[in-house]
Amino acid sequence: MVQIGSGARRNLQDYMLTRYACYLIAQNGDSKKEEIAFAQTYFALQTRKQEIAG
């Protein structure tokens, strides 16, 4: 249960995403949002590490 603006409470659905789904969401999200910008940076760094490794 989470509290919403009016003080009421409601259930919140929880989802499990694959790494690829997270990547697609990050790449197509609004980079002005801190969480999206962080995810884009994370995936860019991980991609670069894989390129260097081999």
mmCIF entry with sequence, helices, sheets and N, C-alpha, C, O atoms, coordinates in Angstrom:
data_MODEL
# 
_entry.id   MODEL 
# 
_entity.id                         1 
_entity.type                       polymer 
_entity.pdbx_number_of_molecules   1 
# 
_entity_poly.entity_id                      1 
_entity_poly.type                           'polypeptide(L)' 
_entity_poly.nstd_linkage                   no 
_entity_poly.nstd_monomer                   no 
_entity_poly.pdbx_seq_one_letter_code       MVQIGSGARRNLQDYMLTRYACYLIAQNGDSKKEEIAFAQTYFALQTRKQEIAG 
_entity_poly.pdbx_seq_one_letter_code_can   MVQIGSGARRNLQDYMLTRYACYLIAQNGDSKKEEIAFAQTYFALQTRKQEIAG 
_entity_poly.pdbx_strand_id                 A 
# 
loop_
_entity_poly_seq.entity_id 
_entity_poly_seq.num 
_entity_poly_seq.mon_id 
_entity_poly_seq.hetero 
1 1  MET n 
1 2  VAL n 
1 3  GLN n 
1 4  ILE n 
1 5  GLY n 
1 6  SER n 
1 7  GLY n 
1 8  ALA n 
1 9  ARG n 
1 10 ARG n 
1 11 ASN n 
1 12 LEU n 
1 13 GLN n 
1 14 ASP n 
1 15 TYR n 
1 16 MET n 
1 17 LEU n 
1 18 THR n 
1 19 ARG n 
1 20 TYR n 
1 21 ALA n 
1 22 CYS n 
1 23 TYR n 
1 24 LEU n 
1 25 ILE n 
1 26 ALA n 
1 27 GLN n 
1 28 ASN n 
1 29 GLY n 
1 30 ASP n 
1 31 SER n 
1 32 LYS n 
1 33 LYS n 
1 34 GLU n 
1 35 GLU n 
1 36 ILE n 
1 37 ALA n 
1 38 PHE n 
1 39 ALA n 
1 40 GLN n 
1 41 THR n 
1 42 TYR n 
1 43 PHE n 
1 44 ALA n 
1 45 LEU n 
1 46 GLN n 
1 47 THR n 
1 48 ARG n 
1 49 LYS n 
1 50 GLN n 
1 51 GLU n 
1 52 ILE n 
1 53 ALA n 
1 54 GLY n 
# 
_struct_asym.id          A 
_struct_asym.entity_id   1 
# 
loop_
_struct_conf.conf_type_id 
_struct_conf.id 
_struct_conf.pdbx_PDB_helix_id 
_struct_conf.beg_label_comp_id 
_struct_conf.beg_label_asym_id 
_struct_conf.beg_label_seq_id 
_struct_conf.pdbx_beg_PDB_ins_code 
_struct_conf.end_label_comp_id 
_struct_conf.end_label_asym_id 
_struct_conf.end_label_seq_id 
_struct_conf.pdbx_end_PDB_ins_code 
_struct_conf.beg_auth_comp_id 
_struct_conf.beg_auth_asym_id 
_struct_conf.beg_auth_seq_id 
_struct_conf.end_auth_comp_id 
_struct_conf.end_auth_asym_id 
_struct_conf.end_auth_seq_id 
_struct_conf.pdbx_PDB_helix_class 
_struct_conf.details 
_struct_conf.pdbx_PDB_helix_length 
HELX_P HELX_P1 AA1 ARG A 19 ? ASN A 28 ? ARG A 19 ASN A 28 1 ? 10 
HELX_P HELX_P2 AA2 GLU A 34 ? ALA A 53 ? GLU A 34 ALA A 53 1 ? 20 
# 
_struct_conf_type.id          HELX_P 
_struct_conf_type.criteria    ? 
_struct_conf_type.reference   ? 
# 
_struct_sheet.id               AA1 
_struct_sheet.type             ? 
_struct_sheet.number_strands   2 
_struct_sheet.details          ? 
# 
_struct_sheet_order.sheet_id     AA1 
_struct_sheet_order.range_id_1   1 
_struct_sheet_order.range_id_2   2 
_struct_sheet_order.offset       ? 
_struct_sheet_order.sense        anti-parallel 
# 
loop_
_struct_sheet_range.sheet_id 
_struct_sheet_range.id 
_struct_sheet_range.beg_label_comp_id 
_struct_sheet_range.beg_label_asym_id 
_struct_sheet_range.beg_label_seq_id 
_struct_sheet_range.pdbx_beg_PDB_ins_code 
_struct_sheet_range.end_label_comp_id 
_struct_sheet_range.end_label_asym_id 
_struct_sheet_range.end_label_seq_id 
_struct_sheet_range.pdbx_end_PDB_ins_code 
_struct_sheet_range.beg_auth_comp_id 
_struct_sheet_range.beg_auth_asym_id 
_struct_sheet_range.beg_auth_seq_id 
_struct_sheet_range.end_auth_comp_id 
_struct_sheet_range.end_auth_asym_id 
_struct_sheet_range.end_auth_seq_id 
AA1 1 VAL A 2 ? GLN A 3  ? VAL A 2 GLN A 3  
AA1 2 ARG A 9 ? ARG A 10 ? ARG A 9 ARG A 10 
# 
loop_
_atom_site.group_PDB 
_atom_site.id 
_atom_site.type_symbol 
_atom_site.label_atom_id 
_atom_site.label_alt_id 
_atom_site.label_comp_id 
_atom_site.label_asym_id 
_atom_site.label_entity_id 
_atom_site.label_seq_id 
_atom_site.pdbx_PDB_ins_code 
_atom_site.Cartn_x 
_atom_site.Cartn_y 
_atom_site.Cartn_z 
_atom_site.occupancy 
_atom_site.B_iso_or_equiv 
_atom_site.pdbx_formal_charge 
_atom_site.auth_seq_id 
_atom_site.auth_comp_id 
_atom_site.auth_asym_id 
_atom_site.auth_atom_id 
_atom_site.pdbx_PDB_model_num 
ATOM 1   N N  . MET A 1 1  ? 0.835  -1.178 0.000   1.00 0.00 ? 1  MET A N  1 
ATOM 2   C CA . MET A 1 1  ? 0.000  0.000  0.000   1.00 0.00 ? 1  MET A CA 1 
ATOM 3   C C  . MET A 1 1  ? 0.884  1.247  0.000   1.00 0.00 ? 1  MET A C  1 
ATOM 4   O O  . MET A 1 1  ? 1.880  1.322  0.719   1.00 0.00 ? 1  MET A O  1 
ATOM 5   N N  . VAL A 1 2  ? 0.498  2.219  -0.820  1.00 0.00 ? 2  VAL A N  1 
ATOM 6   C CA . VAL A 1 2  ? 1.194  3.504  -0.848  1.00 0.00 ? 2  VAL A CA 1 
ATOM 7   C C  . VAL A 1 2  ? 0.182  4.610  -0.614  1.00 0.00 ? 2  VAL A C  1 
ATOM 8   O O  . VAL A 1 2  ? -0.991 4.488  -0.964  1.00 0.00 ? 2  VAL A O  1 
ATOM 9   N N  . GLN A 1 3  ? 0.656  5.683  -0.020  1.00 0.00 ? 3  GLN A N  1 
ATOM 10  C CA . GLN A 1 3  ? -0.223 6.816  0.230   1.00 0.00 ? 3  GLN A CA 1 
ATOM 11  C C  . GLN A 1 3  ? -0.166 7.747  -0.977  1.00 0.00 ? 3  GLN A C  1 
ATOM 12  O O  . GLN A 1 3  ? 0.915  8.052  -1.481  1.00 0.00 ? 3  GLN A O  1 
ATOM 13  N N  . ILE A 1 4  ? -1.329 8.196  -1.437  1.00 0.00 ? 4  ILE A N  1 
ATOM 14  C CA . ILE A 1 4  ? -1.383 9.123  -2.562  1.00 0.00 ? 4  ILE A CA 1 
ATOM 15  C C  . ILE A 1 4  ? -1.703 10.522 -2.033  1.00 0.00 ? 4  ILE A C  1 
ATOM 16  O O  . ILE A 1 4  ? -1.990 10.687 -0.847  1.00 0.00 ? 4  ILE A O  1 
ATOM 17  N N  . GLY A 1 5  ? -1.654 11.515 -2.899  1.00 0.00 ? 5  GLY A N  1 
ATOM 18  C CA . GLY A 1 5  ? -1.767 12.915 -2.513  1.00 0.00 ? 5  GLY A CA 1 
ATOM 19  C C  . GLY A 1 5  ? -2.943 13.257 -1.616  1.00 0.00 ? 5  GLY A C  1 
ATOM 20  O O  . GLY A 1 5  ? -2.810 14.103 -0.732  1.00 0.00 ? 5  GLY A O  1 
ATOM 21  N N  . SER A 1 6  ? -4.068 12.637 -1.813  1.00 0.00 ? 6  SER A N  1 
ATOM 22  C CA . SER A 1 6  ? -5.254 12.971 -1.021  1.00 0.00 ? 6  SER A CA 1 
ATOM 23  C C  . SER A 1 6  ? -5.225 12.347 0.369   1.00 0.00 ? 6  SER A C  1 
ATOM 24  O O  . SER A 1 6  ? -6.136 12.562 1.168   1.00 0.00 ? 6  SER A O  1 
ATOM 25  N N  . GLY A 1 7  ? -4.197 11.585 0.652   1.00 0.00 ? 7  GLY A N  1 
ATOM 26  C CA . GLY A 1 7  ? -4.113 10.902 1.941   1.00 0.00 ? 7  GLY A CA 1 
ATOM 27  C C  . GLY A 1 7  ? -4.673 9.494  1.903   1.00 0.00 ? 7  GLY A C  1 
ATOM 28  O O  . GLY A 1 7  ? -4.509 8.725  2.850   1.00 0.00 ? 7  GLY A O  1 
ATOM 29  N N  . ALA A 1 8  ? -5.338 9.156  0.799   1.00 0.00 ? 8  ALA A N  1 
ATOM 30  C CA . ALA A 1 8  ? -5.872 7.804  0.636   1.00 0.00 ? 8  ALA A CA 1 
ATOM 31  C C  . ALA A 1 8  ? -4.723 6.833  0.369   1.00 0.00 ? 8  ALA A C  1 
ATOM 32  O O  . ALA A 1 8  ? -3.603 7.247  0.070   1.00 0.00 ? 8  ALA A O  1 
ATOM 33  N N  . ARG A 1 9  ? -5.014 5.550  0.480   1.00 0.00 ? 9  ARG A N  1 
ATOM 34  C CA . ARG A 1 9  ? -3.993 4.525  0.226   1.00 0.00 ? 9  ARG A CA 1 
ATOM 35  C C  . ARG A 1 9  ? -4.501 3.603  -0.868  1.00 0.00 ? 9  ARG A C  1 
ATOM 36  O O  . ARG A 1 9  ? -5.700 3.352  -0.985  1.00 0.00 ? 9  ARG A O  1 
ATOM 37  N N  . ARG A 1 10 ? -3.554 3.095  -1.679  1.00 0.00 ? 10 ARG A N  1 
ATOM 38  C CA . ARG A 1 10 ? -3.943 2.138  -2.720  1.00 0.00 ? 10 ARG A CA 1 
ATOM 39  C C  . ARG A 1 10 ? -2.809 1.154  -2.957  1.00 0.00 ? 10 ARG A C  1 
ATOM 40  O O  . ARG A 1 10 ? -1.650 1.423  -2.639  1.00 0.00 ? 10 ARG A O  1 
ATOM 41  N N  . ASN A 1 11 ? -3.172 0.000  -3.527  1.00 0.00 ? 11 ASN A N  1 
ATOM 42  C CA . ASN A 1 11 ? -2.173 -1.007 -3.872  1.00 0.00 ? 11 ASN A CA 1 
ATOM 43  C C  . ASN A 1 11 ? -1.371 -0.534 -5.065  1.00 0.00 ? 11 ASN A C  1 
ATOM 44  O O  . ASN A 1 11 ? -1.883 0.183  -5.925  1.00 0.00 ? 11 ASN A O  1 
ATOM 45  N N  . LEU A 1 12 ? -0.110 -0.938 -5.117  1.00 0.00 ? 12 LEU A N  1 
ATOM 46  C CA . LEU A 1 12 ? 0.775  -0.571 -6.215  1.00 0.00 ? 12 LEU A CA 1 
ATOM 47  C C  . LEU A 1 12 ? 1.313  -1.849 -6.836  1.00 0.00 ? 12 LEU A C  1 
ATOM 48  O O  . LEU A 1 12 ? 1.859  -2.699 -6.133  1.00 0.00 ? 12 LEU A O  1 
ATOM 49  N N  . GLN A 1 13 ? 1.164  -1.991 -8.145  1.00 0.00 ? 13 GLN A N  1 
ATOM 50  C CA . GLN A 1 13 ? 1.652  -3.164 -8.877  1.00 0.00 ? 13 GLN A CA 1 
ATOM 51  C C  . GLN A 1 13 ? 3.176  -3.104 -8.970  1.00 0.00 ? 13 GLN A C  1 
ATOM 52  O O  . GLN A 1 13 ? 3.741  -2.028 -9.164  1.00 0.00 ? 13 GLN A O  1 
ATOM 53  N N  . ASP A 1 14 ? 3.836  -4.232 -8.836  1.00 0.00 ? 14 ASP A N  1 
ATOM 54  C CA . ASP A 1 14 ? 5.287  -4.336 -8.931  1.00 0.00 ? 14 ASP A CA 1 
ATOM 55  C C  . ASP A 1 14 ? 5.629  -5.161 -10.162 1.00 0.00 ? 14 ASP A C  1 
ATOM 56  O O  . ASP A 1 14 ? 4.961  -6.160 -10.429 1.00 0.00 ? 14 ASP A O  1 
ATOM 57  N N  . TYR A 1 15 ? 6.652  -4.771 -10.924 1.00 0.00 ? 15 TYR A N  1 
ATOM 58  C CA . TYR A 1 15 ? 7.015  -5.464 -12.147 1.00 0.00 ? 15 TYR A CA 1 
ATOM 59  C C  . TYR A 1 15 ? 8.484  -5.880 -12.128 1.00 0.00 ? 15 TYR A C  1 
ATOM 60  O O  . TYR A 1 15 ? 9.332  -5.188 -11.565 1.00 0.00 ? 15 TYR A O  1 
ATOM 61  N N  . MET A 1 16 ? 8.768  -7.021 -12.752 1.00 0.00 ? 16 MET A N  1 
ATOM 62  C CA . MET A 1 16 ? 10.141 -7.473 -12.969 1.00 0.00 ? 16 MET A CA 1 
ATOM 63  C C  . MET A 1 16 ? 10.444 -7.289 -14.446 1.00 0.00 ? 16 MET A C  1 
ATOM 64  O O  . MET A 1 16 ? 9.717  -7.807 -15.294 1.00 0.00 ? 16 MET A O  1 
ATOM 65  N N  . LEU A 1 17 ? 11.512 -6.556 -14.769 1.00 0.00 ? 17 LEU A N  1 
ATOM 66  C CA . LEU A 1 17 ? 11.877 -6.300 -16.155 1.00 0.00 ? 17 LEU A CA 1 
ATOM 67  C C  . LEU A 1 17 ? 13.193 -6.981 -16.480 1.00 0.00 ? 17 LEU A C  1 
ATOM 68  O O  . LEU A 1 17 ? 14.057 -7.127 -15.616 1.00 0.00 ? 17 LEU A O  1 
ATOM 69  N N  . THR A 1 18 ? 13.342 -7.398 -17.727 1.00 0.00 ? 18 THR A N  1 
ATOM 70  C CA . THR A 1 18 ? 14.631 -7.915 -18.165 1.00 0.00 ? 18 THR A CA 1 
ATOM 71  C C  . THR A 1 18 ? 15.596 -6.747 -18.326 1.00 0.00 ? 18 THR A C  1 
ATOM 72  O O  . THR A 1 18 ? 15.189 -5.587 -18.378 1.00 0.00 ? 18 THR A O  1 
ATOM 73  N N  . ARG A 1 19 ? 16.861 -7.073 -18.403 1.00 0.00 ? 19 ARG A N  1 
ATOM 74  C CA . ARG A 1 19 ? 17.879 -6.038 -18.615 1.00 0.00 ? 19 ARG A CA 1 
ATOM 75  C C  . ARG A 1 19 ? 17.619 -5.309 -19.930 1.00 0.00 ? 19 ARG A C  1 
ATOM 76  O O  . ARG A 1 19 ? 17.768 -4.089 -20.006 1.00 0.00 ? 19 ARG A O  1 
ATOM 77  N N  . TYR A 1 20 ? 17.233 -6.048 -20.959 1.00 0.00 ? 20 TYR A N  1 
ATOM 78  C CA . TYR A 1 20 ? 16.961 -5.446 -22.261 1.00 0.00 ? 20 TYR A CA 1 
ATOM 79  C C  . TYR A 1 20 ? 15.759 -4.506 -22.190 1.00 0.00 ? 20 TYR A C  1 
ATOM 80  O O  . TYR A 1 20 ? 15.775 -3.440 -22.806 1.00 0.00 ? 20 TYR A O  1 
ATOM 81  N N  . ALA A 1 21 ? 14.736 -4.880 -21.459 1.00 0.00 ? 21 ALA A N  1 
ATOM 82  C CA . ALA A 1 21 ? 13.565 -4.010 -21.294 1.00 0.00 ? 21 ALA A CA 1 
ATOM 83  C C  . ALA A 1 21 ? 13.964 -2.714 -20.591 1.00 0.00 ? 21 ALA A C  1 
ATOM 84  O O  . ALA A 1 21 ? 13.508 -1.636 -20.973 1.00 0.00 ? 21 ALA A O  1 
ATOM 85  N N  . CYS A 1 22 ? 14.800 -2.812 -19.582 1.00 0.00 ? 22 CYS A N  1 
ATOM 86  C CA . CYS A 1 22 ? 15.287 -1.620 -18.884 1.00 0.00 ? 22 CYS A CA 1 
ATOM 87  C C  . CYS A 1 22 ? 16.077 -0.723 -19.830 1.00 0.00 ? 22 CYS A C  1 
ATOM 88  O O  . CYS A 1 22 ? 15.940 0.500  -19.807 1.00 0.00 ? 22 CYS A O  1 
ATOM 89  N N  . TYR A 1 23 ? 16.904 -1.349 -20.659 1.00 0.00 ? 23 TYR A N  1 
ATOM 90  C CA . TYR A 1 23 ? 17.693 -0.605 -21.641 1.00 0.00 ? 23 TYR A CA 1 
ATOM 91  C C  . TYR A 1 23 ? 16.777 0.154  -22.596 1.00 0.00 ? 23 TYR A C  1 
ATOM 92  O O  . TYR A 1 23 ? 16.991 1.341  -22.846 1.00 0.00 ? 23 TYR A O  1 
ATOM 93  N N  . LEU A 1 24 ? 15.761 -0.516 -23.131 1.00 0.00 ? 24 LEU A N  1 
ATOM 94  C CA . LEU A 1 24 ? 14.846 0.131  -24.073 1.00 0.00 ? 24 LEU A CA 1 
ATOM 95  C C  . LEU A 1 24 ? 14.092 1.289  -23.416 1.00 0.00 ? 24 LEU A C  1 
ATOM 96  O O  . LEU A 1 24 ? 13.905 2.340  -24.029 1.00 0.00 ? 24 LEU A O  1 
ATOM 97  N N  . ILE A 1 25 ? 13.670 1.097  -22.197 1.00 0.00 ? 25 ILE A N  1 
ATOM 98  C CA . ILE A 1 25 ? 12.973 2.165  -21.477 1.00 0.00 ? 25 ILE A CA 1 
ATOM 99  C C  . ILE A 1 25 ? 13.906 3.354  -21.268 1.00 0.00 ? 25 ILE A C  1 
ATOM 100 O O  . ILE A 1 25 ? 13.512 4.504  -21.466 1.00 0.00 ? 25 ILE A O  1 
ATOM 101 N N  . ALA A 1 26 ? 15.140 3.071  -20.869 1.00 0.00 ? 26 ALA A N  1 
ATOM 102 C CA . ALA A 1 26 ? 16.100 4.149  -20.625 1.00 0.00 ? 26 ALA A CA 1 
ATOM 103 C C  . ALA A 1 26 ? 16.416 4.910  -21.911 1.00 0.00 ? 26 ALA A C  1 
ATOM 104 O O  . ALA A 1 26 ? 16.469 6.139  -21.904 1.00 0.00 ? 26 ALA A O  1 
ATOM 105 N N  . GLN A 1 27 ? 16.623 4.203  -22.994 1.00 0.00 ? 27 GLN A N  1 
ATOM 106 C CA . GLN A 1 27 ? 17.009 4.857  -24.254 1.00 0.00 ? 27 GLN A CA 1 
ATOM 107 C C  . GLN A 1 27 ? 15.873 5.681  -24.852 1.00 0.00 ? 27 GLN A C  1 
ATOM 108 O O  . GLN A 1 27 ? 16.121 6.634  -25.590 1.00 0.00 ? 27 GLN A O  1 
ATOM 109 N N  . ASN A 1 28 ? 14.644 5.323  -24.542 1.00 0.00 ? 28 ASN A N  1 
ATOM 110 C CA . ASN A 1 28 ? 13.500 6.039  -25.105 1.00 0.00 ? 28 ASN A CA 1 
ATOM 111 C C  . ASN A 1 28 ? 12.847 6.991  -24.108 1.00 0.00 ? 28 ASN A C  1 
ATOM 112 O O  . ASN A 1 28 ? 11.815 7.594  -24.404 1.00 0.00 ? 28 ASN A O  1 
ATOM 113 N N  . GLY A 1 29 ? 13.445 7.124  -22.933 1.00 0.00 ? 29 GLY A N  1 
ATOM 114 C CA . GLY A 1 29 ? 12.870 7.977  -21.897 1.00 0.00 ? 29 GLY A CA 1 
ATOM 115 C C  . GLY A 1 29 ? 13.349 9.413  -22.017 1.00 0.00 ? 29 GLY A C  1 
ATOM 116 O O  . GLY A 1 29 ? 14.218 9.727  -22.830 1.00 0.00 ? 29 GLY A O  1 
ATOM 117 N N  . ASP A 1 30 ? 12.778 10.270 -21.205 1.00 0.00 ? 30 ASP A N  1 
ATOM 118 C CA . ASP A 1 30 ? 13.100 11.695 -21.163 1.00 0.00 ? 30 ASP A CA 1 
ATOM 119 C C  . ASP A 1 30 ? 14.366 11.899 -20.336 1.00 0.00 ? 30 ASP A C  1 
ATOM 120 O O  . ASP A 1 30 ? 14.351 11.734 -19.116 1.00 0.00 ? 30 ASP A O  1 
ATOM 121 N N  . SER A 1 31 ? 15.464 12.260 -21.006 1.00 0.00 ? 31 SER A N  1 
ATOM 122 C CA . SER A 1 31 ? 16.746 12.383 -20.309 1.00 0.00 ? 31 SER A CA 1 
ATOM 123 C C  . SER A 1 31 ? 16.789 13.569 -19.346 1.00 0.00 ? 31 SER A C  1 
ATOM 124 O O  . SER A 1 31 ? 17.773 13.730 -18.624 1.00 0.00 ? 31 SER A O  1 
ATOM 125 N N  . LYS A 1 32 ? 15.756 14.394 -19.319 1.00 0.00 ? 32 LYS A N  1 
ATOM 126 C CA . LYS A 1 32 ? 15.683 15.481 -18.330 1.00 0.00 ? 32 LYS A CA 1 
ATOM 127 C C  . LYS A 1 32 ? 15.346 14.925 -16.944 1.00 0.00 ? 32 LYS A C  1 
ATOM 128 O O  . LYS A 1 32 ? 15.576 15.582 -15.929 1.00 0.00 ? 32 LYS A O  1 
ATOM 129 N N  . LYS A 1 33 ? 14.803 13.717 -16.914 1.00 0.00 ? 33 LYS A N  1 
ATOM 130 C CA . LYS A 1 33 ? 14.483 13.078 -15.632 1.00 0.00 ? 33 LYS A CA 1 
ATOM 131 C C  . LYS A 1 33 ? 15.750 12.414 -15.109 1.00 0.00 ? 33 LYS A C  1 
ATOM 132 O O  . LYS A 1 33 ? 16.434 11.691 -15.833 1.00 0.00 ? 33 LYS A O  1 
ATOM 133 N N  . GLU A 1 34 ? 16.047 12.669 -13.850 1.00 0.00 ? 34 GLU A N  1 
ATOM 134 C CA . GLU A 1 34 ? 17.296 12.200 -13.247 1.00 0.00 ? 34 GLU A CA 1 
ATOM 135 C C  . GLU A 1 34 ? 17.478 10.681 -13.366 1.00 0.00 ? 34 GLU A C  1 
ATOM 136 O O  . GLU A 1 34 ? 18.576 10.216 -13.671 1.00 0.00 ? 34 GLU A O  1 
ATOM 137 N N  . GLU A 1 35 ? 16.426 9.915  -13.133 1.00 0.00 ? 35 GLU A N  1 
ATOM 138 C CA . GLU A 1 35 ? 16.522 8.461  -13.169 1.00 0.00 ? 35 GLU A CA 1 
ATOM 139 C C  . GLU A 1 35 ? 16.830 7.961  -14.578 1.00 0.00 ? 35 GLU A C  1 
ATOM 140 O O  . GLU A 1 35 ? 17.606 7.022  -14.751 1.00 0.00 ? 35 GLU A O  1 
ATOM 141 N N  . ILE A 1 36 ? 16.224 8.585  -15.577 1.00 0.00 ? 36 ILE A N  1 
ATOM 142 C CA . ILE A 1 36 ? 16.463 8.191  -16.968 1.00 0.00 ? 36 ILE A CA 1 
ATOM 143 C C  . ILE A 1 36 ? 17.887 8.550  -17.380 1.00 0.00 ? 36 ILE A C  1 
ATOM 144 O O  . ILE A 1 36 ? 18.569 7.747  -18.016 1.00 0.00 ? 36 ILE A O  1 
ATOM 145 N N  . ALA A 1 37 ? 18.338 9.748  -17.023 1.00 0.00 ? 37 ALA A N  1 
ATOM 146 C CA . ALA A 1 37 ? 19.701 10.175 -17.345 1.00 0.00 ? 37 ALA A CA 1 
ATOM 147 C C  . ALA A 1 37 ? 20.716 9.228  -16.710 1.00 0.00 ? 37 ALA A C  1 
ATOM 148 O O  . ALA A 1 37 ? 21.709 8.868  -17.343 1.00 0.00 ? 37 ALA A O  1 
ATOM 149 N N  . PHE A 1 38 ? 20.471 8.823  -15.465 1.00 0.00 ? 38 PHE A N  1 
ATOM 150 C CA . PHE A 1 38 ? 21.361 7.889  -14.780 1.00 0.00 ? 38 PHE A CA 1 
ATOM 151 C C  . PHE A 1 38 ? 21.400 6.550  -15.516 1.00 0.00 ? 38 PHE A C  1 
ATOM 152 O O  . PHE A 1 38 ? 22.473 5.987  -15.733 1.00 0.00 ? 38 PHE A O  1 
ATOM 153 N N  . ALA A 1 39 ? 20.227 6.044  -15.897 1.00 0.00 ? 39 ALA A N  1 
ATOM 154 C CA . ALA A 1 39 ? 20.157 4.758  -16.595 1.00 0.00 ? 39 ALA A CA 1 
ATOM 155 C C  . ALA A 1 39 ? 20.855 4.834  -17.946 1.00 0.00 ? 39 ALA A C  1 
ATOM 156 O O  . ALA A 1 39 ? 21.534 3.884  -18.336 1.00 0.00 ? 39 ALA A O  1 
ATOM 157 N N  . GLN A 1 40 ? 20.704 5.934  -18.667 1.00 0.00 ? 40 GLN A N  1 
ATOM 158 C CA . GLN A 1 40 ? 21.368 6.085  -19.963 1.00 0.00 ? 40 GLN A CA 1 
ATOM 159 C C  . GLN A 1 40 ? 22.877 6.071  -19.788 1.00 0.00 ? 40 GLN A C  1 
ATOM 160 O O  . GLN A 1 40 ? 23.592 5.443  -20.569 1.00 0.00 ? 40 GLN A O  1 
ATOM 161 N N  . THR A 1 41 ? 23.361 6.764  -18.765 1.00 0.00 ? 41 THR A N  1 
ATOM 162 C CA . THR A 1 41 ? 24.798 6.773  -18.479 1.00 0.00 ? 41 THR A CA 1 
ATOM 163 C C  . THR A 1 41 ? 25.288 5.387  -18.102 1.00 0.00 ? 41 THR A C  1 
ATOM 164 O O  . THR A 1 41 ? 26.346 4.954  -18.558 1.00 0.00 ? 41 THR A O  1 
ATOM 165 N N  . TYR A 1 42 ? 24.529 4.692  -17.275 1.00 0.00 ? 42 TYR A N  1 
ATOM 166 C CA . TYR A 1 42 ? 24.891 3.340  -16.857 1.00 0.00 ? 42 TYR A CA 1 
ATOM 167 C C  . TYR A 1 42 ? 25.049 2.418  -18.070 1.00 0.00 ? 42 TYR A C  1 
ATOM 168 O O  . TYR A 1 42 ? 26.057 1.723  -18.196 1.00 0.00 ? 42 TYR A O  1 
ATOM 169 N N  . PHE A 1 43 ? 24.057 2.414  -18.955 1.00 0.00 ? 43 PHE A N  1 
ATOM 170 C CA . PHE A 1 43 ? 24.120 1.525  -20.106 1.00 0.00 ? 43 PHE A CA 1 
ATOM 171 C C  . PHE A 1 43 ? 25.228 1.926  -21.072 1.00 0.00 ? 43 PHE A C  1 
ATOM 172 O O  . PHE A 1 43 ? 25.843 1.060  -21.694 1.00 0.00 ? 43 PHE A O  1 
ATOM 173 N N  . ALA A 1 44 ? 25.492 3.216  -21.207 1.00 0.00 ? 44 ALA A N  1 
ATOM 174 C CA . ALA A 1 44 ? 26.595 3.670  -22.067 1.00 0.00 ? 44 ALA A CA 1 
ATOM 175 C C  . ALA A 1 44 ? 27.929 3.169  -21.515 1.00 0.00 ? 44 ALA A C  1 
ATOM 176 O O  . ALA A 1 44 ? 28.778 2.705  -22.275 1.00 0.00 ? 44 ALA A O  1 
ATOM 177 N N  . LEU A 1 45 ? 28.116 3.259  -20.206 1.00 0.00 ? 45 LEU A N  1 
ATOM 178 C CA . LEU A 1 45 ? 29.363 2.793  -19.591 1.00 0.00 ? 45 LEU A CA 1 
ATOM 179 C C  . LEU A 1 45 ? 29.523 1.286  -19.711 1.00 0.00 ? 45 LEU A C  1 
ATOM 180 O O  . LEU A 1 45 ? 30.615 0.799  -20.003 1.00 0.00 ? 45 LEU A O  1 
ATOM 181 N N  . GLN A 1 46 ? 28.450 0.547  -19.488 1.00 0.00 ? 46 GLN A N  1 
ATOM 182 C CA . GLN A 1 46 ? 28.511 -0.902 -19.601 1.00 0.00 ? 46 GLN A CA 1 
ATOM 183 C C  . GLN A 1 46 ? 28.826 -1.337 -21.032 1.00 0.00 ? 46 GLN A C  1 
ATOM 184 O O  . GLN A 1 46 ? 29.583 -2.283 -21.250 1.00 0.00 ? 46 GLN A O  1 
ATOM 185 N N  . THR A 1 47 ? 28.246 -0.644 -21.995 1.00 0.00 ? 47 THR A N  1 
ATOM 186 C CA . THR A 1 47 ? 28.526 -0.950 -23.408 1.00 0.00 ? 47 THR A CA 1 
ATOM 187 C C  . THR A 1 47 ? 29.993 -0.711 -23.702 1.00 0.00 ? 47 THR A C  1 
ATOM 188 O O  . THR A 1 47 ? 30.638 -1.533 -24.354 1.00 0.00 ? 47 THR A O  1 
ATOM 189 N N  . ARG A 1 48 ? 30.531 0.409  -23.227 1.00 0.00 ? 48 ARG A N  1 
ATOM 190 C CA . ARG A 1 48 ? 31.942 0.727  -23.474 1.00 0.00 ? 48 ARG A CA 1 
ATOM 191 C C  . ARG A 1 48 ? 32.863 -0.319 -22.831 1.00 0.00 ? 48 ARG A C  1 
ATOM 192 O O  . ARG A 1 48 ? 33.864 -0.717 -23.427 1.00 0.00 ? 48 ARG A O  1 
ATOM 193 N N  . LYS A 1 49 ? 32.523 -0.759 -21.620 1.00 0.00 ? 49 LYS A N  1 
ATOM 194 C CA . LYS A 1 49 ? 33.329 -1.785 -20.952 1.00 0.00 ? 49 LYS A CA 1 
ATOM 195 C C  . LYS A 1 49 ? 33.365 -3.062 -21.793 1.00 0.00 ? 49 LYS A C  1 
ATOM 196 O O  . LYS A 1 49 ? 34.417 -3.691 -21.911 1.00 0.00 ? 49 LYS A O  1 
ATOM 197 N N  . GLN A 1 50 ? 32.241 -3.447 -22.372 1.00 0.00 ? 50 GLN A N  1 
ATOM 198 C CA . GLN A 1 50 ? 32.186 -4.643 -23.207 1.00 0.00 ? 50 GLN A CA 1 
ATOM 199 C C  . GLN A 1 50 ? 32.995 -4.465 -24.487 1.00 0.00 ? 50 GLN A C  1 
ATOM 200 O O  . GLN A 1 50 ? 33.629 -5.409 -24.957 1.00 0.00 ? 50 GLN A O  1 
ATOM 201 N N  . GLU A 1 51 ? 32.977 -3.263 -25.048 1.00 0.00 ? 51 GLU A N  1 
ATOM 202 C CA . GLU A 1 51 ? 33.764 -3.002 -26.258 1.00 0.00 ? 51 GLU A CA 1 
ATOM 203 C C  . GLU A 1 51 ? 35.256 -3.139 -25.967 1.00 0.00 ? 51 GLU A C  1 
ATOM 204 O O  . GLU A 1 51 ? 36.001 -3.715 -26.759 1.00 0.00 ? 51 GLU A O  1 
ATOM 205 N N  . ILE A 1 52 ? 35.679 -2.611 -24.835 1.00 0.00 ? 52 ILE A N  1 
ATOM 206 C CA . ILE A 1 52 ? 37.095 -2.662 -24.461 1.00 0.00 ? 52 ILE A CA 1 
ATOM 207 C C  . ILE A 1 52 ? 37.523 -4.103 -24.155 1.00 0.00 ? 52 ILE A C  1 
ATOM 208 O O  . ILE A 1 52 ? 38.623 -4.523 -24.515 1.00 0.00 ? 52 ILE A O  1 
ATOM 209 N N  . ALA A 1 53 ? 36.646 -4.846 -23.493 1.00 0.00 ? 53 ALA A N  1 
ATOM 210 C CA . ALA A 1 53 ? 36.969 -6.209 -23.061 1.00 0.00 ? 53 ALA A CA 1 
ATOM 211 C C  . ALA A 1 53 ? 37.102 -7.161 -24.241 1.00 0.00 ? 53 ALA A C  1 
ATOM 212 O O  . ALA A 1 53 ? 37.763 -8.195 -24.151 1.00 0.00 ? 53 ALA A O  1 
ATOM 213 N N  . GLY A 1 54 ? 36.483 -6.806 -25.319 1.00 0.00 ? 54 GLY A N  1 
ATOM 214 C CA . GLY A 1 54 ? 36.730 -7.737 -26.331 1.00 0.00 ? 54 GLY A CA 1 
ATOM 215 C C  . GLY A 1 54 ? 35.974 -7.979 -27.495 1.00 0.00 ? 54 GLY A C  1 
ATOM 216 O O  . GLY A 1 54 ? 36.330 -8.845 -28.295 1.00 0.00 ? 54 GLY A O  1 
# 
